[in-house]
Every structure is written in C-alpha cells, then in structure tokens.
C-alpha cells in the first residue's frame, strides 16, 4: 500500500480545545467491532458522539460542525488538528488513530500525548507534534481570531510555525519514524527497502 510522503505540511487547522480528549471521544467503543480498515468508515466515526446528538442530528456548536471548520480536510485545508493537553488518553485502541487518519488529518499538535496513542498515530502516518503549552495556547488564540490561520509543520527540520505570529518551535521525533514518514514507508516497506543490505549481510555469513 502506497503512503503519502511527509515533508512540509502547510495548512489551516481544526482547533479541538478539549483537555484529556480520550480515545472513546475520538471514536466510540461500538465501532471497535468492525473488521473493516476502510478509511471512510472510520473517518465518518471520528468524534461521532460529539458531532451528533442521540437523535443523529448535527450538534451545531461543535467545532467540526461550524461552517468555518466543517470542510473536509484536503491539501492546505484542515490537515492539522490543534488539540488540548493529554490528547489520546484512555484505552489503547488503534481505531482512534485510524479515525483521525480516515478523516483526512495528517498532523495533530498538542502539548502532550498519551504514549500509546502517539505511537498509533505514527503507525497510521499521522504526525504527532508536541509543543509547549504557551505555544499551544498561542495557536488556539490565533485560530480563534482568524479561522484561516495557517500553520507550517516542517518535518525535515522538525519545526512548527504559527504563520500568524511568525513564532516557531522545534519538536522531537524518533529518527526511524521520521525516516519512514519522509519516505512513505511502513515497517514492512522499510524492511523491503533494505533487501540488498540484508542479502549482502547473509552472503557474508
């Protein structure tokens, strides 16, 4: 399966200012029984019980339903979520990362992530970016002032920039995961890319 390579993501953002946004909010438990890996199925389930009420009606004041944020993510538009602190806490369900990826988001920015969820995002080719709480709040303030605020995430240089203020921060990422994201490799793709080296090593033995 081909994966989209990462380099520079420059996009408007979806502000989900919910601290301790757990995986049950990201995708309700009833979706976990599905054996599908269809991106649309999980994308449609993303934040479902906050987007819709018990009658299946849109919750008008939830951020994803507001006109300025309701457009589906695409290149340069809503590819980035700015989330609250401790994003992805709760159960370790990988489905939460599938939902975020299926919705079309490529980057999640927060001041902290639950470790397992952070790794699940990376495995689903969604980049988790950890910034300071001050920078996180600055992003929320910029987006509140102007929903068209653009944020640039530069994976090669490991920087995130608020284009509204010009302020930037560095972020950390595991070097192996960075290499895989930049080359569009999952773990199997990476091993296949090393076939010549593996065969050369085996021949030496």
C-alpha positions in Angstrom: 0.0 0.0 0.0 1.4 3.4 -1.0 1.6 6.0 1.7 1.8 9.8 1.2 5.3 11.0 2.0 5.8 13.7 4.5 7.9 16.9 4.1 6.2 20.2 4.6 2.6 20.4 5.7 1.2 23.9 5.4 -2.5 24.1 6.4 -5.3 25.7 8.2 -6.2 23.9 11.4 -9.1 22.4 13.3 -9.0 23.6 17.0 -10.3 20.8 19.3 -9.7 22.5 22.7 -10.6 19.5 24.8 -8.1 18.5 27.5 -7.8 14.8 28.2 -9.6 14.1 24.9 -9.7 10.3 25.2 -9.9 7.6 22.6 -13.6 7.0 23.4 -14.3 10.5 22.4 -12.2 10.2 19.3 -14.0 7.0 18.3 -16.8 5.5 20.3 -16.4 1.9 21.5 -19.2 0.5 19.4 -17.1 1.0 16.3 -14.3 -1.3 17.6 -16.1 -4.5 16.5 -15.7 -3.5 12.8 -13.1 -5.6 10.9 -13.0 -3.0 8.1 -10.0 -0.8 7.5 -12.0 1.4 5.2 -10.7 5.0 5.8 -14.1 6.5 5.1 -15.8 4.2 7.6 -13.5 5.3 10.4 -13.3 8.9 9.2 -17.1 9.1 9.5 -16.9 7.8 13.0 -14.3 10.4 14.1 -15.7 12.3 17.1 -19.1 10.9 16.2 -20.8 11.3 19.6 -19.7 14.9 19.8 -20.7 15.7 16.2 -24.1 14.2 16.6 -26.7 14.0 19.3 -28.7 10.9 20.3 -31.2 11.6 17.5 -28.4 11.6 14.9 -28.7 15.3 14.4 -25.7 17.6 14.0 -24.6 19.4 17.1 -24.3 22.9 15.6 -21.9 24.4 18.1 -19.4 21.5 18.0 -16.2 22.7 16.3 -16.3 20.2 13.4 -19.8 21.3 12.5 -19.1 25.0 12.5 -19.1 26.3 8.9 -15.5 27.5 9.1 -14.3 24.1 10.1 -16.8 21.7 8.5 -15.0 21.4 5.2 -13.3 18.0 4.8 -9.6 18.1 5.1 -7.6 18.3 1.9 -4.3 19.8 0.8 -3.7 23.0 2.7 -7.1 22.9 4.5 -7.8 21.4 7.9 -5.0 18.8 7.6 -3.9 19.8 11.1 -5.6 19.4 14.4 -4.6 21.6 17.4 -5.7 19.5 20.4 -5.9 20.0 24.1 -3.5 18.6 26.7 -3.1 14.9 27.1 -4.5 14.1 23.7 -5.5 10.4 23.1 -5.7 9.3 26.8 -7.7 6.3 27.8 -7.7 2.9 26.1 -5.0 2.0 23.6 -7.4 1.3 20.7 -5.7 1.8 17.4 -9.0 2.6 15.9 -8.7 6.2 17.3 -5.7 6.7 15.0 -7.5 5.1 12.1 -10.4 7.6 12.7 -8.1 10.6 12.6 -6.3 9.4 9.5 -9.5 8.4 7.8 -11.0 11.8 8.5 -8.0 13.3 6.4 -5.9 14.8 9.2 -2.1 14.5 8.7 -0.8 16.3 11.9 -2.0 16.5 15.5 -0.4 19.3 17.6 -0.7 19.1 21.4 1.4 19.9 24.5 1.2 16.2 25.5 0.0 12.9 24.1 -0.8 9.5 25.6 2.3 7.4 24.6 0.4 4.5 23.0 -1.9 6.8 21.0 1.1 8.8 19.9 2.8 5.6 18.5 -0.5 4.5 16.9 -0.7 7.9 15.1 2.8 7.4 13.7 1.9 3.9 12.5 -1.1 5.4 10.7 1.0 8.1 9.0 -0.3 10.9 11.2 2.4 13.1 12.7 2.0 13.9 16.4 3.8 17.2 17.3 4.5 18.1 20.9 4.8 21.8 21.6 4.9 23.9 24.8 1.7 24.8 26.5 2.4 28.5 25.7 2.7 27.8 22.0 -0.4 25.6 22.1 -2.4 28.4 23.6 -1.0 30.9 21.1 -2.2 28.6 18.3 -5.7 28.4 19.8 -5.8 32.2 20.2 -4.6 32.8 16.6 -7.3 30.4 15.2 -10.0 32.0 17.4 -9.1 35.3 15.9 -8.8 34.1 12.3 -10.0 30.6 11.3 -7.8 30.9 8.2 -4.6 31.0 10.3 -2.0 28.8 8.6 0.4 26.6 10.5 3.5 25.1 8.8 4.9 21.8 10.0 8.4 21.1 8.6 9.3 17.5 9.3 12.8 17.6 7.8 13.8 20.5 10.1 11.4 19.4 12.9 9.8 22.8 13.3 6.2 24.0 13.6 5.4 27.7 12.8 2.4 29.8 13.5 2.3 31.9 10.3 0.0 34.5 12.0 2.7 35.4 14.5 5.9 34.1 12.9 6.7 32.2 16.1 8.2 28.7 15.7 9.1 25.8 18.0 11.2 22.7 17.5 9.7 19.3 18.1 11.2 15.8 18.7 10.5 12.6 16.7 12.1 9.2 16.7 14.7 9.2 13.8 13.4 5.9 12.5 9.8 7.1 12.4 10.9 10.3 10.8 12.8 8.4 8.0 9.7 6.2 7.4 7.3 9.2 7.2 9.5 11.1 4.8 9.8 8.1 2.6 6.3 6.8 2.8 7.4 3.6 4.5 5.6 1.4 7.0 7.7 -1.2 8.8 7.3 -3.8 6.0 8.2 -1.2 3.4 11.3 -0.3 5.3 12.5 -3.9 5.5 11.9 -4.3 1.8 13.9 -1.2 1.1 16.8 -2.8 2.9 16.7 -6.1 0.9 20.0 -5.6 -0.8 21.8 -4.9 2.5 20.1 -7.9 4.2 21.1 -10.2 1.3 24.7 -8.8 1.3 24.9 -9.5 5.1 23.5 -13.0 4.6 26.0 -13.7 1.8 28.9 -12.7 4.0 27.8 -15.3 6.6 
